[in-house]
Amino acid sequence: MLGLTINDVLDRRLETVVFKKGFARTCKQARQFILHGHVLVGGKKLTSPSHLVTVDEEARIEFMPTSSLADPEHPERAQRQQILRAQQRSKGKQQGMRKPGGANAGTKGAPRNRREGRK
């Protein structure tokens, strides 16, 4: 067997690579950029977020030159600090282990927000 996990495959999707390279603030936004034709891979416009990106293709991902998103100062483009925070959050989710006695300990059955607590 190859020893690939589901996460390994999902990390190679164009949608995920565009997000992790900092072209978009979220995976959802990366998907939208791809579907709207703003993303080129190796000079070819791809509109399939599920395209599995090879290691060679990863270095050749860019915005369409005629797209307003090609400008790094575009307000919809992710900023470097946002990218780092998002990557740290996704690493924490991948580990997925909560410590016993943490912030959510002893809250079973408690209201999650103010509205659930009201009658």
Steps between C-alpha positions, in 0.01 A plus 500: 500500500605857448438614855297803389236633733185685407660822624796446264263486204287794617814712545579453128165640379532827309256666739719416802829590329368842392395567860826378656710701254322812621302589190173490699390564857296180530456173314152613402641817348770297319225282354314808379815647338556170316138462386495860371810435288753716688760223551758367255705183546796480268345765274168314468175622653352233723146527635497175695577545871542122533794489256786313668808720478837336441811627676622645167171682441493647850779746419316610184171609661418865438213738439388580149701809391178678396334430837482782752603239757848485344582816698641394842338811654149396392271515807375143447849352501622343822765678703808310622398511869153365419661211314723406793208509746282287273776242455551479877125449551487227236794319663318512832187354339700222337641396836142509625575388852348692790657474839272374777402777738541765230276797427201280412527264797184470705279684251300199381141607463575866575363761258745577219384857462266746658198403291512133603501608863185711465148369548 
